[in-house]
Amino acid sequence: MENNRLDNRPLSWGTRFAYAGGDVACNVIFGTVGTLLTLFYTDYVGINPAIIGLVMLVSRLFDGVSDLVMGILVEKTHSRWGKARPWILWMSVPYALAAVLLFTVPRTPGMLQTLYIFVSYNFSTTICHTAICLPYGSLSSMMTRNSSEREMLGFVRMGLSPLGRIMVVTFTLPLVKVFGNDQSAWIKAMSIWATVGLILLLICFAKCKETVEIEAKKKQAKITMLTALKALMRNKYFWLVSILWTLQTVSFSVSGTILPYYCKYIFHDDTWMYSVLFLVETLTLVVFVFLSAPLVRKFGKRNMTLAGAIVAFVGHLMFFLNPTSFPWLLASCMIRSIGLSPLNAAVFGMVGDVVEYGQWKTHIRTEGLVFAGSSIGTKVGSGLAAAAMTSLLAMAGYVSSTTGVAAQPGSVLRMIMNIYKAGPLLIAGLVAVTCLFYHLDNEYPSIMDDLMKREANGEM
């Protein structure tokens, strides 16, 4: 247990890998939702992309509210397993089941079909995903208060978590072809991923323990939720890190959503080309997340994230030179991944640092609310991105189908290309601008020294 001192003992590698496995599980299941679900709806169920965009946008607004509710629930949870950890156990089976239900859309067109998509999408994302992933994110700040150890947790987590997306993106479409290339084939493929995700979540629960215990917090008078929320709003770094986390999530949403269409309709390959692109791009990200770890520790989270954003911006400009060339697209994807790797490596360590800064600034410690508030932006941001992309496709005249085969007009092909041109550039530019206002790396050592002294005197 950690009381009024900073425990510098490292977590075991088994614990680090088990913790990262929780995010692999989330990416195994939610990676499918963020990359291939839109393609499934438009090309295998025959839903108009504008309807999908509207469902996702409205759902994400509900999702933002659910994050806040879940943050409050985590703060109020007191069990023999802790505050955040038990939710991983309680919600693992519903989360896996909800993922499969996403693909059991009834064949009855019209309102019933739209209603099913809305309900199943919200059950999966608004309820189950939130109830798993928000406590999971909060758990890291309850496992250790050591900033370097949280960085290491973040490195291992973000280094391994893309493996979930790699599996589903690389093998889902080929599996769908093997299983019959129809809706039932998608259900079978998703059942496999749901089982893998369930096993990883149970391992994460078993191995990751909440060890942070602050004696001063036990003696503190009960803090009302309104007071805690006001304290959160006064935390300037909470806002900056929320933006960075949102942009990190939206970057996956943009490339994950539009790239399948790009490969299918620009390169005329709907099986392996997207799998190869995503595999190479994601493996590059995994490798450079680990390679960037010592650089982040030496030069700081903010400095490396800023430098990486510039690299990602320049790397994506390569794509403009020859947008119909697969080798050029592959090269730009790799360089963009290298540039975004410091952000992926550092962002969750930043969120943990924000918890400590908030306690130092306001004398109130609210891990659950910090992670809940930060993740609201990721949900709303990815929802807005998905709604914008699907609406633009609909405006351009996208032709939906139930067979996976449809010819698209030239206006749609141009729109697909323009979305993929503009999206990553905008994300990299916004990351760079946000980093210019983030200075917590330099302030953190003195903040922690002050906190240790206050807690030794029984103060928050």
N, C-alpha and C positions, 0 to 999 in steps of 0.2 A: 504494500500500500504506500501511496505517496501522501505525505502530510504537508509540512511547512517547508519543504526544501525541494529543489529540483532534482529529480532522480535521473542520473545520466546513464543508467544501465541500459544497454541496447536490448531490443526485443530479439527473440530468436528468429532465425531464418524460416523455421517452420511456421511461426506466427505471421511473419511478413507474407509468406506465400499463401497462407490460408486467408489472410485479409484480402490480398489481391484476388484470390479466387472468388470472393464475393462479387467483385466488379466484373470478373470474367463471366460469372453467371448472369449478371444484369445485362451484359453486352450480348451474351448468347441469345437471350430472349428479346430484350429491347432493341438489340442491334437489328434484328429482323424488322421490327416495327419502324425503326428509323431509316432503313435503307430500301427494303423490298416490298413493304406493305402497300405503298401507293401503287406500285406496278401491279401487284396482285389485284387490287381493287379495280383498276382501270382496264387491265388486259385479260383478266380471268373471271371477273364478276360482272364487268361491263358498266361500272359506275362512272358517271360524268366527273372529271377531275375537279370541277368547280364545287360539286357537292362534297367531295372528299376534303377539299381545302376548307370549306365552311365548317364541316364536322370537326376537323383538327383544330381550327382556330378557336371555336367555342369551347371545345374540350380542354384546350390548354388554359383558357381563362379559368375554368373550374379547377384545373390542375394546380394553378397558382394558389388558389384559396386552400386546396387540400394540403399543400405544403405547409402553410401557416398552421392549419389545424393539427397536422402531424407533428410539427415542431412543438406545439403546446402539449400534445400527448406525450411526447418523449420527455419533456421537462417534468411532467406530472407522474411518469411511470416510476414505480419503486418495486422491484422484484428481486428475487434471490440471484438473478442473473444481471441485474443492473437496470439502466434506463433505456439504452438503445439496443443492446444485444438481444433481448428477448423477442423483439419485433422481427428479427431475421428468422427465428424459429417459427413464430406464430404465422407469418405470412408467406413462407416459402412454398407450401403446397397450393394455396390460392393463386399465387403469382404464376406458377407453372401452368395451372389449369386455365387461367385467364389468357395466357399466350396462345393456347390451342383454340380457345373459343373465338379469337379474332378471325380465324380462317373458316369458321363454320357458318359463313354468311348464307342465309336462305336464298334459294333461287327465285323467290317471288319478287319481281321488280316492283318499284314504287316505294310508298311510305314505309311499309313493313321492313323492307330491306334496309332503307336508310336508318330507321329506328334501331334495328339490330346492330348496325355498324356503330351508331352513336353510343348505345348502351355497352356493347362489348369493348369498344375502344376506351370508354371512360372507366369501365371496371378494371381493365388491364393497366391503363396509364394513371388515371386520376386516383384510383384507390390502391391497387396492389403494388404498382411500381413505386408510388410515393411511400407506402407503408414499409417497403423493403429498403429502398435506396436512401431515403433521408436518414433513418436511424443508422444505416450502414456508414454513411458519410460522417455522421456525428461521432461514431464509435472511435475514430482515430484520435480525437482530442480527449477521449476518456481512457485510452490505452497508454498514453504518455504525454507529458508536458514539454518534453525535450524537443526543441524546434528542429534540431538535426535529425532526430529519430523520426519525427513526423515527416521531414523531407524524405527520409529513406522509405518510409511507408508509402509516400506519394510516388517515389520513383518506381518501386516494385509494383504498386497498384497500376500506374499508368503504363508501365512497361509491359505488364502481362494482360491488362484488361482488353486491349485490342484483339487478343487471341480469340475472344468470344465472337467479335465481329468477323474476324478472319474466317472462322469456321462456318458461320452462317452464310456469309457473302460468297465465299469460295465454293461451298458445296450445296447450298440450297437449290439454286437453279439447275445444276446437274442432277441432283436428287429428284427434283420435280419432274425432269425429263424421264428419269428411270422409272419413277412411280406412275407415269401415265400422262404427265403434262396437263393435268386438269386440277380442279379445285381439291379433290380428294387427295391428290398428290401433295399439295401444299400442306394439308392437314397432317399427313403422315410425316413429312419432313419436319414440321414444327413440333410434333410430338417427341421426336428424337431430341431436338434442342431443349425442349422443356424438361426432359428427364435429366440431361446433362446439367442444366442450370440448377435444378433441385438438389442434386448431389453436392454441387459446389457450395451452395448456400448452407447446407447442413454442416459441411466441413468448416466453413467460416464461423458459424455459430459455436462449434465445439472447441475451436482453437483460440479464438480471440476473446480475451477477458478484459473487463473494465477494471483498471487498477488505480486510476486517479481518484483520490479522496482528499478533499481540502477541509481541514478541521474548522477553519474560519467560516466556511460556508455553512457548516452545521449550526454554528452559533448565531448566524445572521438571522435577523427577523425575516419573516416570510415576505417575499417580494411578490407584489401583484403582477399579473400578466401585463396590465397596462403600463406599469412602471418599467417592466422589462422591455416592452416594445418601444417605449420612448427612449430608453438607453440605447437600443439597437439603432434607432434612427439617427442618433447623435454620433455614431461610429463612422467616421468618414471613410475608413479603409474597408468597411463592410460594403459600401456602395461601389468602390473601385473594383474590389475582388468579385463582386456580383457581376459586374460588367464583363470582366475577364472570363469568368466561368461560363457566362452566357455565350460569349463569342467562341469559346472552346467547343461548346456543345453545338452551336449553330454551324460551325465549320464542318462537323460530321454530317449534320442534317442536310446542308446544301450539296456537298459532294455525294453523300449517300443517296439522296433522293433523285438528283438530276442525272448522275452518271449512268444508271441503268438505261434511261431513255437515250442518252447520248450514244451509248454503245449499240443499242438496238436499232436506232433510226438514222444515226450518222454513219456508224461503222457497219451496220447491218449484221450484227452478231449479238444474239440475246442469250448466249450460254456461257462461253468461257472468257470472252474478252473483258467483260466487266469484272469477272472473278480474278483474272490476272491483274488488272489495274488495281483493284482494291487490295489484293494480296500483297503486291509489291509496295504500294503506298503505305499500307498498314505495317508491314514488316520493317520498312524503312523507319517509320515512326517508333516502333518498338525498340529497334537497335539504337536509335539516336536519343531516345529517352534515357536509356542506361548510359550512353556515352556522354550525355549532357550533365549527368548527375555531379561529377566532380567539378565541372565548370560552373554549375549553378551554385555549388557550395563555395567556390572560390570567388566568383564575381557577383553573386547575389541573384535572387529569383527575378527581381525586376530588370536588372541589366541584361541578363541572358534572354529573358522573354522579349524585351525590346529589340535586341539584336536579331533574334529569331524571326520576329514579325517582319523586319526589313528583308531578310533572306526569303521568307515566304512570298512577299510582295513581288520581289524581283523574279523569283522562280516561276511564279504564275504568268508573268509577262511573256515568258518564253512560249507559252501556249498560243499567244496571239500571232506568233510568227508563222505558224502552220497548223491551224485548228482542225484540219481534217487528216492530220498525220498521227497515226497511233504511236510511233516512237517519240514524237515531240510531246504528245500528251503524257506518255509514260514518264519521260524525263522531267517534265514540269511537276507532275504529281510527286515524284521522289524529292525534288528540291523543296517543294512546299511542305512536305512532311518533315524534312530536316529542319526547316524554319519554325514549324509549329511545335517541334518536340520539346523545347524548353518550357513553353506554356503548359503543355500536357504534364510535364514532369513537376512543375512548380505550383500549379494552381491550387491543389488541395493542401499543400503545405502553407500556402498563403491564407487559405480559409482558417486553418488551425491557428495561425499567428493572429488573425483577426479576433479570435476568441480571447486570447490573452490581452490584446490591446483593449478590447471592450471592457474586460474586468479592470484593467489599470485605469482606464479613462472614467468609468462610471461606478466602480465598486460593485458591479453586478456581473455574474458569470452565467451565460446562457448559451451553452454549446448547441442545443437543439434549435433554438431560434436563429442563431447565426447561420447554421447550415440550411435551415428551412427558408429563411429569407433569401439567401444566396441562390438556392435552387429554384425559387420562383421565377427568377429571370431566365434560367435555362429552359424552363417549361414554356413560358410565354414566348420567349425568343424563338425557340424551335417551332412552336405552333405558328407564329407569325411568318416565319421563313417558309414553312410547308404551305401555308395558306397562300402566300404571295406566289410561290412557284406554280402551284396547281391552278390558281386563278389566271396567271399569265398564260399557261398552257391552254386553258379553256378559252380565253379571249382570242388566242391565236387559231382556234378551230380544231382542237385535239379530237381525234376520232377514237372513242372507247370501243371495246369488244369483249366478248366472253370466250374467245378462242385463243387469245394471245397473238393473233395475227390481224393487223390492220395497216393500211397505207395512210401515211400522214401527209397533209398538204405542205407546200414549201414554207408557208408562214409558221407552221409548227416547228419545222426543222430549224428555221432561223431563230425562233424563240428559245429552243433548247440550247442552241449554241450561245446565244447572248446571255442567258441565265448563268451558264457555266463560266462564261468570260467574266462577268461582273461580280458574282457572289464572292469568290475567294479573295479578290482584290479588296473589296470593301471590308471584309473581316480582318485581313492582315493590317490594313490601314487603321482601323478602329482599335485593334490591340496595341499598336505602336503609340497612338495618341493617349490611350488610357494609362499606359506605363509611365508616361511623362509626369503623372501626378502621384505616383505611388512611391513612398519613401520609407515604408515600414521596416525594410531590411536593416537600414542604418540605425533605426530607433529601437529595434527589438532587444538587443542585449541589456541596455539600461532599463528598459521597461520590465524585463524579467528580474533584474536585480532588485528593483523597487518593489515588485510584487512579492518576492521572497521575504524581504524585510517586513513588509506589511503583514503577511500571513504569519510570520514568526511572532508578531505582536497580537495575533488574533484578529486582524483586520482583513477585509477584502480589498 
